[in-house]
């Protein structure tokens, strides 16, 4: 299902970026541009991300670097 029609971003792509460490709609936007044009998808992205724990944020708070860096969309597409 398309989450962001402006840039053709699917819910699966959002979930892949979340698994790679994106914890906020802003981080999803940095990786995919989703939510940066009309903004109507931001609430849907928030819903997909949920309000649960963010492994990346927890590692940063402990002073550790995440093992998986947030990859740009082009790199994630090539990895699949």
N, C-alpha and C positions, 0 to 999 in steps of 0.2 A: 504494500500500500504506500502511495506517495504521501509523505509528510509535508514536504515543501515543493509545491508545484512551480514556484519561480525558478528553482535550480534543479528540479528533478531528483530530490533526495528522498529515499525510501526509509520506512521504519527500520528495516534491516540494517541499513547503513548507519543510522543513528545508534542502534544497539551495538554494532561493531565498534564504533568510536567510543561508546560508553565502556565497553569491555576493555578497550585499549587505554582507558583512563580519563576520558572526558566526563566530568561530573556536573557540568552546568550547561545551560543553553548557549552561553557565550563561548564556551570551549568547543561545543558542537559547531557553532557559527565560524569559529576560527579555522576549523578543519574542513568544513563543507560549504560555507556561505549560507546555509539554511538559517532563516530568520533574519537575514540582513536586508531583504528587499521590502516586501509589504508587511512582514512581521506576523501574519496571521497564523503561522505554524508554531510560534514560540510556546504557546500553551500546550500544544500536542507534544512537543519535544520535552517540555517539563514533565508531562505525564509519563512519557516513555522512560525518562531518567529516574522518576520516582523520588522519594525523599529518604531513601535508605542511606546506609553508610557509603562513603566514597573512599575506596582503597587508596587512590592517589592522594587525596587530601590527608588521610590518616598518615601516610608515609611522609608527606611533606611536614606535617606537624611534629613528627618524631625526628625530623632532620635528615631523613633518608631520601634518596632519589628513587623514583619509581623505576622498576626494571624495564617497563615498556613505555617508551616515550610516545606522546600523541603524534601519530603519523598524519601527514597530509592525505587528502582524499585520493590522490593519484597513487600513492604507495599502498594504501589499503586495497584499492581495486586490483592492483597487480598481485597482491598476496593471496587473493581469493581463488 
